[in-house]
């Protein structure tokens, strides 16, 4: 065991304790956390800075507003529903179409008006929020991902996670939805994390459930050597986020819409460490 620890240390692999003690506690003042923990505040910060985000359709803040949903959603047959303070993709529903009696989700399942309203009520009551606090429900534009990802994504929308330290992008990965992840781009739910070469914006190999793979488990297509569109623009967006938030060690999540281009989704003051496996390299040396 000591031999393995020494090997990982020499490789610059960062563990959760080092991340928390040497970077998050030192470089991320807690007073700035609400700027990234609340998606509405993040969205407004980005808009003020001229960074594109998914269009906001509306916000449900109190229970009695839920009754107005059917009428409100007549104008928006497709949308993304999110808890403002949700984490890890919990509570997000992506609606791709409205049928006569139900809404069609990205995974093909149907949800009725009553079920949707119940879900919104759960969001307001804090079922998906950090710390279980009362929350708000956000309705926004449904991202249509860039067609370059058609062969290597399953149902949901891929996104790019970029780790930024002191305003400099240091590591990145493409997160690809799978059947296991329910179409969501969250690694802990079963999505793929695909390393990205920072200099070229081309994909490397992938990590899936902590295993290195080269093909998407559902589409069976290689995930290697894809060129990420608008790569330089993505790096610039990520770099700006330090100035926006005052947080100096952050994860920035960006999606590529086929019409609107890069859109900032959210920021994370406590980004995970699986990105190191996806890139087959440790974060410590890059951060130093």
VOFI-588628 format. One record per residue: residue in three letters; x, y, z of N, C-alpha, C in turn. Coordinates in steps of 0.1 Angstrom, whole numbers, plus 5000, padded with zeros to 4 digits. Layout:
# VOFI-588628
 nunu   nX   nY   nZ  caX  caY  caZ   cX   cY   cZ
  ALA    X    Y    Z    X    Y    Z    X    Y    Z
...
***
This chain:
# VOFI-588628
 nunu   nX   nY   nZ  caX  caY  caZ   cX   cY   cZ
  UNK 5008 4988 5000 5000 5000 5000 5009 5013 5000
  UNK 5019 5014 5009 5027 5026 5008 5034 5028 4995
  UNK 5037 5017 4988 5043 5018 4974 5033 5024 4965
  UNK 5020 5020 4965 5010 5026 4956 5009 5041 4959
  UNK 5008 5045 4972 5007 5059 4976 5018 5067 4970
  UNK 5031 5062 4972 5042 5069 4967 5042 5070 4951
  UNK 5037 5060 4945 5036 5060 4930 5026 5071 4926
  UNK 5015 5071 4932 5004 5081 4929 5009 5095 4932
  UNK 5017 5097 4943 5022 5110 4946 5032 5114 4936
  UNK 5041 5105 4931 5051 5109 4921 5044 5113 4908
  UNK 5032 5106 4905 5025 5109 4893 5017 5122 4894
  UNK 5017 5128 4906 5009 5141 4908 4994 5139 4909
  UNK 4990 5127 4913 4976 5124 4914 4971 5131 4927
  UNK 4960 5139 4926 4955 5146 4938 4943 5139 4944
  UNK 4944 5137 4957 4933 5131 4964 4923 5141 4970
  UNK 4912 5137 4975 4902 5146 4980 4907 5155 4992
  UNK 4915 5149 5001 4920 5157 5012 4929 5168 5007
  UNK 4938 5165 4998 4947 5176 4993 4939 5186 4985
  UNK 4929 5182 4978 4921 5192 4970 4914 5201 4980
  UNK 4908 5195 4991 4901 5203 5000 4910 5213 5008
  UNK 4921 5207 5013 4930 5215 5022 4939 5225 5015
  UNK 4945 5221 5004 4955 5229 4997 4949 5238 4986
  UNK 4937 5235 4982 4932 5244 4971 4918 5250 4974
  UNK 4908 5242 4977 4895 5247 4980 4894 5256 4992
  UNK 4900 5252 5003 4900 5260 5015 4908 5273 5014
  UNK 4919 5272 5006 4928 5284 5005 4923 5294 4994
  UNK 4918 5288 4983 4916 5297 4971 4901 5300 4969
  UNK 4892 5293 4976 4878 5295 4974 4871 5300 4986
  UNK 4871 5313 4988 4864 5319 5000 4849 5315 5001
  UNK 4845 5310 5012 4831 5305 5013 4821 5315 5010
  UNK 4824 5328 5012 4814 5338 5010 4810 5339 4995
  UNK 4818 5333 4986 4815 5334 4972 4808 5321 4967
  UNK 4806 5311 4975 4800 5299 4971 4786 5301 4966
  UNK 4778 5310 4972 4764 5312 4967 4763 5316 4952
  UNK 4774 5322 4947 4774 5326 4933 4774 5315 4923
  UNK 4780 5303 4928 4780 5292 4919 4770 5280 4923
  UNK 4766 5281 4936 4757 5271 4941 4743 5273 4937
  UNK 4740 5286 4933 4727 5289 4928 4727 5292 4913
  UNK 4721 5284 4905 4722 5285 4890 4716 5298 4885
  UNK 4706 5304 4892 4701 5317 4888 4711 5328 4890
  UNK 4718 5328 4901 4729 5338 4903 4740 5336 4893
  UNK 4744 5324 4890 4754 5321 4880 4750 5326 4867
  UNK 4738 5323 4863 4733 5327 4850 4733 5343 4848
  UNK 4729 5350 4859 4729 5364 4858 4744 5370 4857
  UNK 4753 5364 4865 4767 5368 4864 4772 5367 4850
  UNK 4769 5355 4844 4774 5353 4830 4768 5363 4820
  UNK 4755 5365 4822 4748 5375 4812 4755 5389 4814
  UNK 4757 5393 4826 4763 5406 4829 4777 5407 4822
  UNK 4784 5396 4821 4798 5395 4816 4798 5393 4801
  UNK 4786 5391 4795 4785 5389 4780 4787 5375 4776
  UNK 4786 5365 4786 4788 5351 4783 4774 5345 4780
  UNK 4773 5338 4769 4760 5332 4765 4756 5320 4775
  UNK 4743 5320 4778 4738 5309 4787 4725 5305 4781
  UNK 4719 5293 4785 4706 5289 4780 4696 5299 4784
  UNK 4687 5303 4775 4677 5313 4778 4668 5308 4790
  UNK 4665 5318 4799 4656 5315 4810 4642 5318 4806
  UNK 4633 5307 4807 4619 5309 4804 4611 5314 4816
  UNK 4614 5309 4827 4606 5313 4839 4611 5306 4852
  UNK 4607 5311 4863 4611 5305 4876 4598 5303 4885
  UNK 4597 5292 4891 4586 5289 4901 4593 5290 4914
  UNK 4587 5299 4923 4593 5301 4936 4584 5297 4947
  UNK 4571 5297 4945 4562 5293 4956 4551 5283 4951
  UNK 4545 5276 4960 4536 5265 4956 4525 5269 4947
  UNK 4518 5280 4950 4506 5283 4943 4509 5286 4928
  UNK 4521 5289 4925 4525 5292 4911 4524 5279 4903
  UNK 4525 5268 4909 4525 5255 4902 4513 5253 4894
  UNK 4501 5258 4899 4489 5256 4892 4489 5263 4878
  UNK 4497 5273 4877 4498 5280 4864 4507 5274 4854
  UNK 4513 5263 4857 4523 5256 4848 4517 5252 4835
  UNK 4506 5245 4835 4500 5240 4822 4499 5252 4812
  UNK 4493 5263 4816 4491 5274 4808 4505 5280 4803
  UNK 4514 5282 4813 4527 5287 4810 4535 5279 4800
  UNK 4534 5265 4801 4542 5257 4792 4536 5255 4779
  UNK 4524 5260 4776 4519 5260 4763 4528 5267 4753
  UNK 4535 5277 4758 4545 5285 4750 4558 5278 4748
  UNK 4560 5267 4756 4573 5261 4756 4572 5245 4756
  UNK 4569 5240 4744 4567 5225 4744 4580 5217 4747
  UNK 4591 5223 4746 4604 5217 4750 4611 5226 4760
  UNK 4618 5220 4770 4624 5228 4780 4633 5219 4789
  UNK 4642 5226 4797 4649 5219 4807 4644 5225 4820
  UNK 4641 5216 4830 4636 5219 4843 4647 5216 4853
  UNK 4651 5226 4861 4663 5223 4870 4660 5230 4884
  UNK 4664 5223 4895 4665 5230 4908 4676 5240 4908
  UNK 4673 5253 4912 4683 5263 4912 4695 5260 4920
  UNK 4694 5252 4931 4705 5249 4939 4708 5234 4939
  UNK 4704 5227 4929 4707 5213 4927 4721 5210 4925
  UNK 4725 5197 4927 4739 5193 4925 4739 5179 4919
  UNK 4750 5176 4911 4752 5163 4906 4741 5159 4896
  UNK 4734 5168 4890 4724 5165 4880 4710 5160 4887
  UNK 4709 5160 4900 4697 5156 4907 4686 5166 4904
  UNK 4674 5160 4901 4662 5168 4899 4660 5174 4885
  UNK 4670 5172 4876 4668 5178 4863 4660 5169 4854
  UNK 4650 5175 4847 4642 5168 4837 4643 5176 4824
  UNK 4646 5169 4813 4646 5175 4800 4635 5170 4792
  UNK 4626 5180 4788 4614 5177 4780 4617 5180 4766
  UNK 4614 5171 4757 4617 5173 4743 4605 5175 4734
  UNK 4593 5172 4740 4581 5174 4732 4569 5173 4741
  UNK 4558 5179 4737 4545 5178 4744 4535 5170 4736
  UNK 4530 5160 4741 4519 5152 4735 4506 5158 4740
  UNK 4495 5151 4736 4482 5157 4740 4480 5156 4755
  UNK 4485 5145 4762 4482 5143 4776 4495 5143 4785
  UNK 4507 5144 4778 4519 5142 4786 4530 5149 4780
  UNK 4541 5150 4787 4554 5155 4782 4564 5144 4779
  UNK 4571 5145 4768 4581 5134 4765 4594 5138 4770
  UNK 4601 5130 4778 4614 5132 4783 4625 5128 4773
  UNK 4637 5133 4776 4648 5130 4766 4650 5115 4765
  UNK 4647 5107 4775 4649 5092 4774 4638 5085 4769
  UNK 4627 5092 4764 4616 5086 4757 4604 5084 4767
  UNK 4606 5085 4780 4596 5083 4789 4586 5094 4789
  UNK 4573 5092 4793 4563 5102 4794 4561 5106 4808
  UNK 4557 5119 4810 4554 5124 4823 4542 5133 4822
  UNK 4532 5131 4830 4519 5138 4830 4520 5152 4836
  UNK 4510 5160 4834 4510 5173 4840 4511 5172 4855
  UNK 4503 5162 4861 4503 5160 4875 4517 5156 4880
  UNK 4523 5147 4873 4537 5143 4877 4547 5154 4877
  UNK 4546 5162 4866 4555 5173 4865 4553 5183 4876
  UNK 4540 5186 4879 4538 5195 4890 4543 5190 4904
  UNK 4541 5177 4906 4546 5171 4918 4561 5172 4919
  UNK 4568 5170 4907 4583 5171 4907 4587 5186 4910
  UNK 4580 5195 4905 4583 5209 4908 4581 5212 4923
  UNK 4570 5206 4929 4568 5208 4943 4580 5202 4951
  UNK 4585 5191 4947 4596 5185 4954 4608 5194 4953
  UNK 4610 5200 4941 4622 5210 4940 4620 5221 4950
  UNK 4608 5227 4951 4606 5238 4960 4608 5234 4974
  UNK 4605 5222 4978 4607 5217 4991 4621 5212 4995
  UNK 4630 5214 4985 4644 5211 4988 4649 5197 4986
  UNK 4641 5189 4979 4644 5175 4978 4658 5173 4971
  UNK 4661 5182 4962 4673 5180 4954 4684 5191 4956
  UNK 4681 5199 4966 4690 5211 4968 4701 5207 4978
  UNK 4712 5215 4977 4723 5214 4987 4718 5216 5001
  UNK 4720 5207 5010 4716 5208 5024 4701 5207 5026
  UNK 4693 5204 5015 4679 5202 5017 4671 5215 5019
  UNK 4677 5226 5016 4670 5239 5018 4659 5241 5007
  UNK 4649 5250 5010 4639 5254 5001 4646 5259 4988
  UNK 4640 5257 4977 4646 5260 4964 4637 5266 4955
  UNK 4642 5269 4943 4633 5274 4932 4635 5265 4920
  UNK 4624 5264 4911 4625 5256 4899 4627 5265 4887
  UNK 4637 5261 4879 4641 5269 4867 4636 5262 4855
  UNK 4629 5270 4846 4626 5265 4833 4634 5272 4823
  UNK 4642 5265 4814 4650 5272 4805 4651 5264 4791
  UNK 4658 5271 4782 4659 5266 4769 4666 5252 4769
  UNK 4660 5243 4761 4666 5229 4760 4677 5229 4750
  UNK 4689 5226 4754 4701 5226 4745 4700 5215 4735
  UNK 4703 5218 4723 4704 5208 4712 4719 5207 4709
  UNK 4725 5195 4712 4739 5195 4712 4744 5194 4697
  UNK 4757 5199 4696 4764 5199 4683 4764 5186 4677
  UNK 4761 5185 4663 4760 5172 4657 4773 5164 4657
  UNK 4784 5170 4660 4797 5163 4660 4796 5152 4671
  UNK 4787 5153 4681 4786 5143 4691 4776 5132 4689
  UNK 4769 5133 4677 4758 5123 4675 4762 5109 4677
  UNK 4774 5105 4672 4778 5091 4673 4783 5086 4686
  UNK 4786 5096 4695 4792 5092 4708 4785 5097 4720
  UNK 4772 5100 4718 4764 5104 4730 4750 5096 4729
  UNK 4745 5093 4741 4733 5085 4742 4722 5094 4748
  UNK 4712 5098 4740 4700 5105 4744 4703 5120 4750
  UNK 4711 5121 4759 4713 5134 4766 4722 5143 4759
  UNK 4726 5154 4766 4735 5165 4761 4749 5163 4767
  UNK 4759 5162 4759 4773 5162 4764 4777 5176 4769
  UNK 4786 5176 4778 4792 5189 4781 4807 5188 4783
  UNK 4813 5199 4785 4828 5200 4787 4830 5206 4800
  UNK 4837 5198 4809 4842 5203 4822 4856 5208 4821
  UNK 4859 5220 4825 4872 5226 4825 4876 5230 4839
  UNK 4887 5225 4844 4892 5229 4857 4901 5242 4855
  UNK 4898 5252 4863 4905 5265 4861 4911 5268 4875
  UNK 4924 5272 4874 4931 5276 4886 4938 5289 4884
  UNK 4935 5299 4892 4940 5313 4891 4938 5318 4877
  UNK 4927 5315 4872 4923 5321 4859 4929 5313 4847
  UNK 4935 5302 4849 4942 5294 4838 4936 5280 4837
  UNK 4930 5276 4826 4925 5263 4824 4937 5253 4826
  UNK 4935 5243 4834 4946 5233 4837 4943 5219 4832
  UNK 4930 5215 4831 4926 5202 4827 4912 5202 4822
  UNK 4908 5193 4813 4895 5194 4807 4891 5179 4803
  UNK 4877 5177 4803 4872 5165 4798 4858 5167 4792
  UNK 4855 5159 4783 4842 5158 4777 4834 5148 4785
  UNK 4821 5152 4789 4813 5142 4796 4801 5138 4787
  UNK 4801 5125 4785 4791 5119 4775 4780 5111 4782
  UNK 4768 5114 4780 4757 5106 4786 4757 5092 4781
  UNK 4752 5083 4789 4750 5069 4785 4736 5064 4790
  UNK 4733 5052 4786 4720 5046 4790 4720 5045 4805
  UNK 4731 5041 4811 4732 5040 4826 4730 5053 4833
  UNK 4735 5064 4827 4733 5077 4833 4720 5083 4831
  UNK 4711 5076 4824 4698 5082 4821 4698 5094 4812
  UNK 4708 5095 4803 4710 5106 4795 4716 5119 4801
  UNK 4721 5117 4813 4727 5129 4820 4742 5128 4820
  UNK 4749 5139 4819 4763 5139 4817 4770 5140 4831
  UNK 4766 5132 4840 4772 5131 4854 4779 5118 4856
  UNK 4792 5119 4859 4800 5107 4859 4796 5097 4870
  UNK 4791 5102 4882 4787 5094 4893 4774 5086 4889
  UNK 4767 5091 4879 4755 5084 4874 4758 5074 4863
  UNK 4770 5074 4858 4774 5064 4848 4777 5070 4834
  UNK 4779 5084 4834 4783 5090 4821 4798 5087 4819
  UNK 4803 5090 4807 4817 5088 4804 4824 5102 4806
  UNK 4837 5101 4811 4845 5112 4811 4857 5110 4801
  UNK 4857 5118 4791 4867 5117 4781 4878 5128 4782
  UNK 4890 5124 4784 4901 5134 4785 4902 5143 4772
  UNK 4906 5155 4774 4908 5164 4763 4922 5170 4763
  UNK 4929 5169 4752 4942 5176 4751 4940 5191 4751
  UNK 4946 5198 4761 4943 5212 4762 4948 5220 4751
  UNK 4959 5216 4745 4965 5224 4734 4957 5223 4721
  UNK 4952 5211 4718 4945 5209 4705 4930 5208 4706
  UNK 4925 5205 4718 4910 5203 4719 4906 5190 4713
  UNK 4915 5180 4712 4911 5167 4707 4910 5157 4719
  UNK 4900 5148 4718 4898 5139 4728 4908 5128 4729
  UNK 4910 5123 4741 4919 5112 4744 4911 5099 4747
  UNK 4914 5091 4757 4906 5080 4760 4895 5084 4771
  UNK 4887 5074 4775 4876 5077 4784 4877 5069 4797
  UNK 4871 5074 4808 4869 5067 4820 4854 5064 4822
  UNK 4850 5052 4825 4836 5048 4827 4836 5039 4839
  UNK 4830 5044 4850 4829 5036 4863 4843 5033 4867
  UNK 4852 5042 4866 4866 5041 4870 4874 5031 4862
  UNK 4869 5028 4850 4877 5019 4841 4880 5026 4828
  UNK 4892 5025 4823 4896 5031 4811 4890 5024 4799
  UNK 4883 5031 4790 4877 5025 4778 4880 5034 4766
  UNK 4877 5029 4754 4880 5037 4742 4868 5039 4734
  UNK 4857 5031 4736 4845 5032 4728 4833 5035 4737
  UNK 4823 5041 4732 4811 5044 4740 4804 5031 4742
  UNK 4799 5028 4754 4793 5015 4757 4780 5013 4750
  UNK 4773 5024 4746 4760 5022 4740 4760 5024 4725
  UNK 4768 5033 4720 4769 5035 4705 4780 5027 4699
  UNK 4789 5022 4707 4800 5014 4703 4810 5021 4693
  UNK 4809 5034 4694 4818 5042 4685 4830 5047 4693
  UNK 4842 5048 4687 4853 5053 4694 4851 5067 4699
  UNK 4856 5070 4711 4855 5084 4716 4868 5091 4715
  UNK 4878 5085 4709 4891 5091 4708 4893 5100 4695
  UNK 4901 5110 4697 4905 5118 4685 4894 5126 4679
  UNK 4884 5130 4687 4873 5139 4683 4878 5153 4685
  UNK 4876 5162 4676 4880 5176 4678 4868 5184 4683
  UNK 4870 5190 4695 4859 5198 4701 4857 5211 4694
  UNK 4845 5214 4689 4843 5227 4682 4845 5239 4691
  UNK 4849 5250 4686 4850 5263 4693 4860 5261 4705
  UNK 4870 5253 4704 4878 5250 4716 4884 5262 4722
  UNK 4890 5271 4714 4897 5283 4720 4886 5292 4728
  UNK 4874 5292 4722 4864 5300 4728 4860 5294 4742
  UNK 4859 5281 4742 4856 5274 4755 4866 5277 4766
  UNK 4879 5277 4762 4890 5280 4772 4888 5294 4777
  UNK 4885 5304 4768 4884 5318 4772 4872 5320 4781
  UNK 4861 5313 4778 4849 5314 4787 4853 5309 4801
  UNK 4859 5297 4802 4863 5291 4814 4873 5300 4822
  UNK 4882 5306 4815 4892 5315 4822 4885 5327 4828
  UNK 4875 5332 4822 4868 5344 4827 4860 5342 4840
  UNK 4857 5329 4842 4849 5326 4854 4855 5329 4867
  UNK 4869 5329 4868 4875 5333 4880 4872 5347 4884
  UNK 4873 5356 4874 4869 5370 4876 4855 5372 4880
  UNK 4846 5364 4874 4832 5365 4877 4828 5362 4891
  UNK 4835 5352 4897 4831 5346 4910 4840 5349 4921
  UNK 4852 5353 4919 4862 5354 4930 4867 5341 4935
  UNK 4863 5330 4929 4868 5316 4932 4879 5313 4923
  UNK 4890 5308 4928 4902 5306 4921 4905 5291 4917
  UNK 4897 5282 4922 4899 5268 4919 4885 5263 4916
  UNK 4881 5262 4903 4867 5259 4900 4866 5250 4888
  UNK 4855 5243 4887 4851 5235 4875 4841 5243 4867
  UNK 4843 5245 4855 4833 5252 4846 4827 5242 4836
  UNK 4814 5242 4835 4807 5233 4826 4801 5241 4815
  UNK 4804 5237 4803 4799 5244 4791 4794 5234 4781
  UNK 4782 5237 4775 4776 5229 4764 4778 5235 4751
  UNK 4777 5227 4740 4778 5232 4727 4765 5230 4719
  UNK 4758 5241 4718 4745 5240 4711 4747 5241 4696
  UNK 4739 5233 4688 4742 5233 4674 4738 5246 4667
  UNK 4730 5254 4673 4727 5267 4667 4734 5279 4675
  UNK 4733 5279 4688 4738 5290 4696 4753 5289 4700
  UNK 4759 5278 4697 4773 5277 4700 4775 5274 4715
  UNK 4787 5278 4720 4790 5275 4735 4781 5283 4744
  UNK 4775 5275 4754 4767 5281 4764 4772 5277 4778
  UNK 4774 5286 4787 4778 5283 4800 4766 5277 4808
  UNK 4768 5265 4813 4758 5258 4821 4759 5261 4836
  UNK 4770 5259 4842 4772 5261 4856 4787 5261 4860
  UNK 4789 5265 4872 4803 5264 4878 4802 5256 4891
  UNK 4814 5250 4895 4814 5242 4907 4826 5246 4915
  UNK 4824 5249 4928 4834 5253 4937 4842 5241 4942
  UNK 4836 5229 4940 4843 5217 4945 4843 5206 4934
  UNK 4850 5209 4923 4850 5199 4912 4856 5186 4916
  UNK 4851 5175 4910 4855 5162 4913 4869 5159 4907
  UNK 4874 5147 4910 4888 5143 4907 4889 5133 4896
  UNK 4878 5127 4891 4878 5117 4881 4884 5122 4868
  UNK 4885 5135 4866 4890 5141 4854 4905 5137 4853
  UNK 4912 5133 4864 4926 5129 4863 4927 5115 4856
  UNK 4917 5106 4859 4917 5093 4852 4914 5095 4837
  UNK 4905 5103 4834 4901 5105 4820 4913 5111 4812
  UNK 4922 5118 4819 4933 5124 4812 4946 5116 4814
  UNK 4945 5105 4822 4957 5097 4825 4968 5105 4831
  UNK 4965 5115 4838 4976 5124 4844 4970 5130 4857
  UNK 4979 5134 4866 4975 5140 4879 4974 5155 4878
  UNK 4966 5161 4887 4964 5175 4887 4975 5183 4893
  UNK 4982 5176 4903 4991 5184 4912 5002 5191 4904
  UNK 5008 5183 4895 5020 5189 4887 5015 5201 4879
  UNK 5003 5200 4873 4998 5211 4865 4994 5223 4874
  UNK 4989 5221 4885 4985 5232 4894 4998 5238 4900
  UNK 5008 5231 4903 5020 5237 4908 5027 5245 4897
***
